[in-house]
Amino acid sequence: MRESRVEEEFARFAEDAAGTFRPLPLHALPRRSRRGRLRLWLVGAVVVVLTASGGAALRTAGRHDATPVPVPTPTPAPTAGFSFAERPVVLAGASGPHHVRFADQQHGWVFYRNCDGTGSCDPRLGRTADGGRTWQQRPLPDMRDADGTVPAWGLVASDSERITLYSFSKIYWSSIDAGNTWTREDVATYAARHEPPLTPATTDRFITTGGRLKLDGVGDVGVVPVRAGTRIREVVRTPGGLWALLEREQVSGRALLVYSANGTTWQDVREEPSYTYLLPSADRGDVWYTGFRDGRLALLSAGKVIEQASPPPLEVPQGIVPIGGGRLLVATLRKELLVWSAGSAEPLAVPMPAQPSIGRLADGAVLIYDPRRMDDPVTVGTVGGGWVRYT
């Protein structure tokens, strides 16, 4: 009976001290010396616990000039809700290098040249509507050149139904019904349709007609800002007004920043001698103004330029996306992904390509890719949410 109680106490202690103290089980001890050795184990355990918990304090108490050892503070997770996963792209009958692009977090496209060892290619197109968990094959047009070869192709994912394939021989195939029908275009015809550029866009698409400025999906928003020797390069509509960058036609990179509160009259805000860009957040609550050659950064508000004292590394214009609330997502050439706000830069543990570019998708998510290598993996995710790398 007594031995049974000792075993129970021993088992309870072993469970509480798991990971720091793990004695041999009772049945492994010699029968005749079990009770004596149990007492030794229990005494030893007490000594171990006292040494671990109070030894450092006792040593410090014995020296009046001792400096207390600082207790390290646990490092918090970079962003609440952050997660990262890799997801292979699997399309029946397709293999080899492939080009992946997403329209939003759920809808994406993949293009395979699908070439064999002899150089013969049988291209394949796939689509996903569940974030890349499954891919369905879609029809393709006859994409062979005049000599019968299949050139290198890339794709633009506009949304779940609209897609454009392009070749470096400057031929475009576009579909608005998920590949059921295709229209062939040359570069001039494609550009006239004002499709998004080949990388995700952040500023508003616009046209000018009869002296009026029109934004895609919004319609007529005001008069065209007229300045001699300039043309409109970028336009952003915000809840409080309109911002536009006018490019000097005779001086490469030189631009004039203008603002209108009502779309009727425009005021000159600043002229820049080198390339600058407008970067709006998805809700247009923030509009950032950047000069990459001199590393400047400013926030635009109500017709005013608010300079930022300590900007993040502004290495390439494709490496920054505003995420609202005065924050930027910054991809650096040192393969870092930072959540930047005035005075702080918080890293996100997302693998980066050699030449990182980032762009915003239709649902506000971010696409990370290398514009020089179409067959490299791409990553899609949100700050404060999950990230998926498609391989």
C-alpha positions as CSV (number, residue, x, y, z in Angstrom):
1,M,0.0,0.0,0.0
2,R,2.8,2.4,0.9
3,E,4.7,1.5,-2.2
4,S,1.6,2.2,-4.3
5,R,1.3,5.7,-2.8
6,V,4.9,6.4,-3.4
7,E,4.5,5.4,-7.1
8,E,1.5,7.7,-7.4
9,E,3.5,10.7,-6.0
10,F,6.5,9.9,-8.2
11,A,4.3,9.6,-11.3
12,R,2.7,13.0,-10.5
13,F,6.1,14.7,-10.0
14,A,7.5,13.1,-13.3
15,E,4.5,14.5,-15.2
16,D,4.8,18.0,-13.7
17,A,8.6,18.1,-14.4
18,A,8.3,16.7,-17.9
19,G,11.1,18.0,-20.2
20,T,13.4,19.0,-17.4
21,F,13.6,15.9,-15.2
22,R,12.9,12.5,-16.6
23,P,14.0,9.6,-14.3
24,L,13.8,5.9,-15.2
25,P,10.4,4.2,-14.7
26,L,9.9,2.2,-11.5
27,H,9.8,-1.1,-13.2
28,A,13.3,-0.6,-14.5
29,L,14.8,-0.4,-10.9
30,P,16.1,-3.5,-9.1
31,R,13.3,-4.8,-6.8
32,R,15.2,-5.0,-3.6
33,S,16.6,-1.5,-3.7
34,R,13.5,0.2,-5.2
35,R,12.4,2.0,-2.0
36,G,15.8,3.3,-1.2
37,R,16.4,4.5,-4.7
38,L,13.0,6.1,-4.8
39,R,14.0,8.2,-1.9
40,L,17.2,9.2,-3.6
41,W,15.4,10.1,-6.8
42,L,12.8,12.3,-5.0
43,V,15.5,14.1,-3.0
44,G,17.5,14.7,-6.2
45,A,14.4,16.0,-7.9
46,V,13.9,18.5,-5.2
47,V,17.5,19.7,-5.4
48,V,17.2,20.1,-9.2
49,V,14.0,22.2,-8.9
50,L,15.5,24.4,-6.2
51,T,18.7,24.9,-8.2
52,A,16.8,25.8,-11.3
53,S,14.4,28.2,-9.7
54,G,16.4,29.8,-7.0
55,G,20.0,29.3,-7.7
56,A,20.5,32.4,-9.8
57,A,18.7,34.5,-7.2
58,L,20.8,33.2,-4.4
59,R,24.0,33.9,-6.2
60,T,22.9,37.5,-6.9
61,A,21.8,38.1,-3.3
62,G,25.3,37.1,-2.2
63,R,26.9,40.0,-4.2
64,H,25.8,43.5,-3.5
65,D,27.3,44.9,-6.7
66,A,25.7,42.3,-9.0
67,T,23.8,43.6,-11.9
68,P,20.4,41.8,-12.3
69,V,20.3,39.6,-15.4
70,P,17.7,40.9,-17.7
71,V,14.8,38.6,-18.6
72,P,14.4,38.4,-22.3
73,T,11.0,39.5,-23.6
74,P,9.4,37.1,-26.0
75,T,9.4,38.5,-29.6
76,P,5.8,39.0,-30.7
77,A,4.6,37.6,-34.1
78,P,5.2,40.2,-36.9
79,T,1.5,40.6,-37.6
80,A,-1.5,38.9,-35.9
81,G,-3.0,36.2,-38.1
82,F,0.2,35.8,-40.2
83,S,0.7,32.4,-41.9
84,F,2.7,31.1,-44.8
85,A,2.3,27.9,-47.0
86,E,3.5,26.5,-50.3
87,R,1.1,25.1,-52.8
88,P,2.1,23.3,-55.9
89,V,0.3,24.1,-59.2
90,V,-1.0,20.8,-60.5
91,L,-2.7,20.8,-64.0
92,A,-3.5,17.4,-65.6
93,G,-1.3,16.8,-68.6
94,A,1.0,19.8,-68.0
95,S,4.6,19.9,-66.9
96,G,7.7,22.0,-67.0
97,P,8.1,25.8,-66.5
98,H,4.8,27.6,-66.0
99,H,3.7,31.2,-65.7
100,V,1.2,31.9,-62.8
101,R,-0.8,35.1,-62.2
102,F,-3.8,35.8,-59.9
103,A,-6.7,38.3,-60.3
104,D,-7.6,38.0,-56.6
105,Q,-6.8,35.5,-53.8
106,Q,-9.2,32.9,-55.2
107,H,-9.0,33.3,-59.0
108,G,-5.8,32.6,-60.8
109,W,-4.5,31.4,-64.1
110,V,-1.5,29.2,-65.2
111,F,0.1,28.8,-68.6
112,Y,2.4,25.9,-69.5
113,R,4.4,25.7,-72.7
114,N,4.5,22.0,-72.1
115,C,7.5,21.2,-74.3
116,D,9.2,17.8,-74.7
117,G,12.9,17.0,-75.2
118,T,12.7,17.5,-78.9
119,G,11.4,21.1,-78.6
120,S,7.9,20.3,-79.6
121,C,5.4,22.2,-77.4
122,D,1.7,21.5,-76.6
123,P,0.7,24.6,-74.5
124,R,-1.8,24.2,-71.7
125,L,-3.9,26.8,-69.8
126,G,-5.4,26.3,-66.4
127,R,-7.7,28.2,-64.1
128,T,-8.5,28.0,-60.4
129,A,-11.4,29.4,-58.4
130,D,-10.4,28.1,-55.0
131,G,-7.0,29.7,-54.3
132,G,-5.0,27.1,-56.3
133,R,-6.2,24.0,-54.4
134,T,-7.5,22.7,-57.8
135,W,-6.9,23.7,-61.4
136,Q,-9.1,23.1,-64.4
137,Q,-7.8,23.0,-68.0
138,R,-9.2,25.7,-70.3
139,P,-9.2,25.9,-74.2
140,L,-6.4,27.7,-76.0
141,P,-6.3,29.2,-79.5
142,D,-3.7,28.1,-82.1
143,M,-0.7,29.9,-80.8
144,R,1.9,28.8,-83.3
145,D,4.0,31.2,-85.2
146,A,4.3,31.2,-89.0
147,D,7.1,28.6,-88.8
148,G,5.0,26.3,-86.7
149,T,6.8,26.9,-83.4
150,V,5.2,28.0,-80.1
151,P,7.0,31.2,-78.9
152,A,7.5,32.1,-75.2
153,W,4.2,33.4,-73.8
154,G,3.0,35.2,-70.7
155,L,-0.4,36.0,-69.3
156,V,-2.4,38.9,-67.8
157,A,-5.1,37.8,-65.3
158,S,-7.7,40.6,-65.4
159,D,-10.4,38.7,-63.4
160,S,-12.0,35.3,-63.2
161,E,-13.3,35.4,-66.8
162,R,-11.0,37.9,-68.7
163,I,-7.5,36.9,-69.6
164,T,-4.9,38.0,-72.1
165,L,-2.0,35.9,-73.4
166,Y,0.9,37.7,-75.0
167,S,4.0,36.7,-76.9
168,F,7.3,38.4,-77.4
169,S,6.5,38.6,-81.1
170,K,3.9,41.2,-79.9
171,I,0.8,39.1,-80.6
172,Y,-2.0,39.1,-78.1
173,W,-4.9,36.6,-77.6
174,S,-7.7,37.8,-75.3
175,S,-10.7,36.0,-73.9
176,I,-13.6,37.4,-71.9
177,D,-15.3,34.1,-71.3
178,A,-12.6,32.1,-69.5
179,G,-11.1,30.8,-72.7
180,N,-14.2,29.6,-74.6
181,T,-13.5,32.1,-77.4
182,W,-10.4,34.1,-78.2
183,T,-9.6,37.3,-80.2
184,R,-6.2,37.9,-81.8
185,E,-4.8,41.4,-81.6
186,D,-1.6,43.2,-82.4
187,V,0.0,45.6,-79.9
188,A,-1.8,48.8,-81.1
189,T,-5.2,47.1,-80.9
190,Y,-4.5,45.8,-77.5
191,A,-3.2,49.1,-76.2
192,A,-6.3,50.9,-77.5
193,R,-8.6,48.8,-75.3
194,H,-6.9,50.3,-72.2
195,E,-6.3,46.9,-70.6
196,P,-4.2,47.0,-67.4
197,P,-0.5,46.9,-68.0
198,L,1.4,43.6,-67.8
199,T,2.0,44.1,-64.0
200,P,-0.7,44.8,-61.5
201,A,-1.7,48.5,-61.6
202,T,-2.4,50.7,-58.6
203,T,-3.4,54.1,-60.2
204,D,-6.7,54.6,-62.0
205,R,-7.1,53.8,-65.7
206,F,-8.2,56.9,-67.6
207,I,-9.0,58.4,-71.0
208,T,-9.4,61.9,-72.2
209,T,-12.2,62.8,-74.5
210,G,-13.2,66.3,-75.7
211,G,-11.3,68.0,-73.0
212,R,-12.9,65.8,-70.3
213,L,-11.1,63.4,-68.0
214,K,-12.8,60.0,-67.6
215,L,-11.8,57.2,-65.3
216,D,-12.6,53.5,-65.9
217,G,-15.6,52.5,-63.9
218,V,-16.4,56.0,-62.7
219,G,-17.1,58.0,-65.9
220,D,-16.6,61.7,-66.4
221,V,-14.8,63.2,-63.3
222,G,-13.7,66.7,-64.5
223,V,-11.8,68.7,-67.0
224,V,-8.4,67.7,-68.3
225,P,-5.5,69.7,-66.6
226,V,-4.0,71.6,-69.5
227,R,-0.3,72.5,-69.3
228,A,1.8,73.4,-72.3
229,G,4.2,70.6,-73.3
230,T,2.7,68.0,-70.9
231,R,0.6,64.8,-71.0
232,I,-1.1,63.0,-68.2
233,R,0.9,60.1,-66.9
234,E,-1.1,59.1,-63.7
235,V,-4.4,59.9,-62.1
236,V,-5.8,59.0,-58.7
237,R,-9.3,59.8,-57.5
238,T,-9.7,60.1,-53.7
239,P,-12.7,60.8,-51.5
240,G,-11.5,64.5,-51.3
241,G,-10.5,65.2,-54.9
242,L,-8.2,64.3,-57.8
243,W,-4.4,64.0,-58.1
244,A,-2.6,63.9,-61.4
245,L,1.0,63.6,-62.6
246,L,1.7,65.5,-65.8
247,E,4.8,64.3,-67.7
248,R,7.0,66.9,-69.5
249,E,7.1,65.7,-73.1
250,Q,10.5,67.1,-73.9
251,V,12.3,66.2,-70.6
252,S,12.5,62.5,-69.7
253,G,11.2,61.9,-66.2
254,R,10.3,65.5,-65.3
255,A,6.8,65.7,-63.9
256,L,4.3,68.2,-62.5
257,L,2.0,67.2,-59.6
258,V,-1.4,68.9,-59.8
259,Y,-4.6,68.7,-57.6
260,S,-8.3,69.4,-58.0
261,A,-10.9,69.4,-55.2
262,N,-13.8,69.5,-57.6
263,G,-12.6,68.4,-61.0
264,T,-13.1,71.9,-62.5
265,T,-10.0,73.9,-61.5
266,W,-6.5,72.5,-61.0
267,Q,-3.7,73.9,-58.9
268,D,0.0,73.2,-59.4
269,V,1.5,71.6,-56.3
270,R,5.0,70.5,-57.1
271,E,7.4,70.0,-60.0
272,E,9.9,67.2,-59.9
273,P,13.2,66.9,-62.0
274,S,13.1,63.1,-61.9
275,Y,10.7,60.2,-62.0
276,T,8.0,60.2,-59.4
277,Y,4.9,58.0,-58.9
278,L,1.5,58.1,-57.3
279,L,0.7,55.1,-55.0
280,P,-2.8,55.0,-53.6
281,S,-4.2,52.5,-51.0
282,A,-7.0,50.2,-52.1
283,D,-9.7,52.5,-50.6
284,R,-7.9,55.6,-51.9
285,G,-7.8,56.8,-48.2
286,D,-4.0,57.2,-48.6
287,V,-2.1,58.5,-51.6
288,W,1.7,58.4,-51.5
289,Y,4.1,60.4,-53.6
290,T,7.5,59.0,-54.2
291,G,10.8,60.0,-55.9
292,F,13.0,57.0,-56.3
293,R,16.2,58.6,-57.4
294,D,16.4,60.8,-54.3
295,G,14.6,58.4,-51.9
296,R,11.9,60.8,-51.0
297,L,8.5,59.9,-49.7
298,A,5.4,62.1,-49.0
299,L,1.8,61.6,-48.1
300,L,-0.8,63.6,-50.2
301,S,-3.8,65.0,-48.4
302,A,-6.3,67.8,-49.3
303,G,-4.0,69.3,-51.8
304,K,-0.9,69.3,-49.6
305,V,2.3,67.3,-49.6
306,I,3.3,65.9,-46.2
307,E,7.0,64.9,-46.3
308,Q,8.0,61.7,-44.4
309,A,11.1,62.2,-42.3
310,S,12.4,58.6,-42.4
311,P,11.2,56.8,-45.6
312,P,11.7,53.1,-46.2
313,P,14.2,51.8,-48.9
314,L,12.7,53.1,-52.1
315,E,14.6,51.0,-54.5
316,V,12.1,50.3,-57.3
317,P,8.6,51.7,-57.9
318,Q,7.2,48.2,-58.2
319,G,8.4,47.4,-54.7
320,I,5.9,49.4,-52.7
321,V,2.1,49.0,-52.2
322,P,0.1,51.2,-49.7
323,I,-2.0,49.1,-47.4
324,G,-3.9,51.9,-45.6
325,G,-3.7,53.5,-42.2
326,G,-0.5,55.3,-43.1
327,R,1.3,52.0,-43.8
328,L,3.3,50.7,-46.8
329,L,4.2,47.1,-47.8
330,V,7.8,47.4,-49.1
331,A,9.8,44.7,-51.0
332,T,13.5,45.5,-50.9
333,L,16.3,44.3,-53.1
334,R,17.8,42.6,-50.0
335,K,14.9,40.1,-50.2
336,E,13.0,41.6,-47.3
337,L,9.3,42.3,-47.0
338,L,8.5,45.1,-44.6
339,V,5.4,46.6,-43.2
340,W,6.5,50.2,-42.9
341,S,4.9,53.1,-41.0
342,A,6.5,56.3,-39.8
343,G,9.3,55.3,-37.4
344,S,9.0,51.6,-37.7
345,A,9.6,48.7,-40.1
346,E,8.2,45.3,-39.3
347,P,9.5,42.3,-41.3
348,L,7.2,39.6,-42.6
349,A,8.7,36.1,-43.0
350,V,7.7,35.7,-46.7
351,P,10.3,34.3,-49.2
352,M,11.2,36.9,-51.8
353,P,12.4,36.5,-55.4
354,A,15.8,37.8,-56.6
355,Q,14.2,40.9,-58.2
356,P,11.0,41.5,-56.2
357,S,8.0,43.3,-57.5
358,I,4.7,43.6,-55.7
359,G,1.2,44.6,-57.0
360,R,-2.3,44.9,-55.6
361,L,-5.0,42.5,-56.8
362,A,-8.7,43.2,-57.3
363,D,-9.6,42.2,-53.7
364,G,-6.8,44.2,-52.1
365,A,-4.4,41.3,-51.7
366,V,-0.8,41.5,-52.8
367,L,1.0,39.6,-55.5
368,I,4.8,39.1,-55.2
369,Y,6.7,38.1,-58.3
370,D,9.9,38.5,-60.3
371,P,9.1,40.4,-63.6
372,R,12.2,39.1,-65.2
373,R,11.4,35.4,-64.7
374,M,7.9,34.4,-65.7
375,D,8.4,30.8,-64.6
376,D,9.4,31.7,-61.0
377,P,7.0,31.0,-58.1
378,V,4.6,33.8,-57.2
379,T,3.2,34.6,-53.7
380,V,-0.3,36.0,-52.9
381,G,-1.4,37.2,-49.4
382,T,-2.5,40.0,-47.2
383,V,-0.9,41.8,-44.2
384,G,-2.6,40.3,-41.1
385,G,-3.6,37.2,-43.0
386,G,-2.3,34.2,-44.9
387,W,0.3,34.0,-47.6
388,V,0.5,31.2,-50.2
389,R,3.5,30.6,-52.5
390,Y,2.5,28.9,-55.8
391,T,5.3,26.6,-57.1
